[in-house]
Amino acid sequence: MIYVSFGSITVVSREQLLEFWHGLVNSGHRFLWVMRPDSIVGEGGQSQIPKELEENAKAMGYMVGWAPQEEVLNHEAVGGFLTHSGWNSTLESIVAGVPMIFYSDHIPFESVGLS
């Protein structure tokens, strides 16, 4: 099972959200995706998790607003962690022995002078 969490302050665009979703669903692996309702940036009401995404995700996994990360990472079913590479997430994953795939949310913002 793939555990996905981008931390408490990371935001993604609607397009990024859809790309992650397509990748997870098409990976062939079950997943648990922690996605805060306020983590999507968009215009004109597009800042919500689309209901069809939540419904269609149920075939392969779950989308939830919060999960006890240390407990999840220590569960024997977890085989990988897609993370924003925050310090706590990285350390918790190392301690649990779970391999990580990093999504760096910092590079695009810093390249345009935002932090």
C-alpha positions as CSV (number, residue, x, y, z in Angstrom):
1,M,0.0,0.0,0.0
2,I,1.2,3.5,-0.8
3,Y,0.8,6.2,1.8
4,V,0.5,9.7,0.5
5,S,0.7,12.9,2.6
6,F,2.0,16.3,1.7
7,G,2.1,17.7,5.3
8,S,0.2,20.5,7.0
9,I,1.1,23.5,4.9
10,T,1.8,22.2,1.3
11,V,-0.7,23.3,-1.3
12,V,-1.2,21.8,-4.8
13,S,-3.0,23.1,-7.9
14,R,-6.1,21.3,-9.2
15,E,-3.9,20.1,-12.1
16,Q,-1.3,18.6,-9.8
17,L,-4.0,17.0,-7.8
18,L,-5.4,15.3,-10.9
19,E,-1.9,14.1,-12.0
20,F,-1.2,12.6,-8.6
21,W,-4.6,10.9,-8.6
22,H,-4.2,9.5,-12.1
23,G,-0.7,8.2,-11.1
24,L,-2.0,6.5,-7.9
25,V,-5.0,5.0,-9.5
26,N,-3.0,3.7,-12.5
27,S,-0.2,2.4,-10.3
28,G,-2.1,-0.8,-9.6
29,H,-1.3,-0.4,-5.8
30,R,-3.8,0.4,-3.0
31,F,-3.2,3.7,-1.4
32,L,-4.1,5.9,1.6
33,W,-4.0,9.6,0.6
34,V,-4.2,12.3,3.2
35,M,-5.5,15.4,1.5
36,R,-6.5,18.4,3.6
37,P,-9.6,20.1,2.2
38,D,-7.7,23.4,2.2
39,S,-4.7,22.1,0.4
40,I,-5.9,22.8,-3.2
41,V,-5.3,26.2,-4.7
42,G,-7.7,27.2,-7.4
43,E,-9.9,29.9,-8.8
44,G,-13.7,30.2,-8.9
45,G,-14.6,27.5,-6.4
46,Q,-12.0,25.1,-7.8
47,S,-10.2,24.8,-4.4
48,Q,-12.2,21.8,-3.2
49,I,-11.3,18.1,-3.7
50,P,-13.6,17.0,-6.6
51,K,-16.2,14.6,-5.3
52,E,-15.7,12.4,-8.4
53,L,-12.1,12.0,-7.3
54,E,-13.0,10.7,-3.9
55,E,-15.7,8.4,-5.3
56,N,-13.4,7.0,-8.1
57,A,-10.5,6.6,-5.7
58,K,-12.5,4.0,-3.6
59,A,-11.7,1.2,-6.1
60,M,-8.0,1.3,-5.2
61,G,-7.8,3.4,-2.0
62,Y,-9.0,6.0,0.3
63,M,-8.7,9.8,0.5
64,V,-9.0,11.2,4.0
65,G,-8.5,14.6,5.6
66,W,-6.2,13.3,8.4
67,A,-4.4,10.1,9.5
68,P,-2.2,9.2,12.4
69,Q,1.0,9.3,10.4
70,E,3.4,7.3,12.7
71,E,0.8,4.6,13.1
72,V,0.2,4.4,9.3
73,L,4.0,4.3,8.5
74,N,4.5,1.5,11.1
75,H,1.8,-0.7,9.6
76,E,3.1,-3.8,7.8
77,A,0.9,-3.1,4.8
78,V,2.7,0.2,3.9
79,G,5.4,-0.4,1.2
80,G,6.0,3.2,0.2
81,F,5.5,6.9,1.1
82,L,4.9,9.7,-1.3
83,T,5.8,12.8,0.7
84,H,6.6,16.5,0.5
85,S,9.9,15.6,2.3
86,G,9.2,17.6,5.4
87,W,11.6,17.0,8.3
88,N,9.1,15.1,10.5
89,S,7.7,13.0,7.7
90,T,11.2,12.1,6.5
91,L,12.4,11.1,10.0
92,E,9.2,9.1,10.8
93,S,9.5,7.2,7.5
94,I,13.2,6.4,8.1
95,V,12.5,5.1,11.6
96,A,9.6,3.0,10.2
97,G,11.9,1.7,7.4
98,V,9.5,2.8,4.7
99,P,11.0,3.9,1.3
100,M,10.0,7.4,0.2
101,I,9.3,9.1,-3.1
102,F,9.8,12.9,-2.6
103,Y,7.6,15.6,-4.1
104,S,9.3,18.8,-3.5
105,D,6.8,21.6,-3.1
106,H,9.5,24.1,-2.4
107,I,11.4,24.4,-5.7
108,P,8.6,25.9,-7.9
109,F,7.8,28.6,-5.3
110,E,11.4,29.5,-4.5
111,S,12.3,29.8,-8.2
112,V,9.9,32.7,-8.5
113,G,11.1,34.4,-5.3
114,L,8.3,33.1,-3.0
115,S,9.0,31.2,0.2
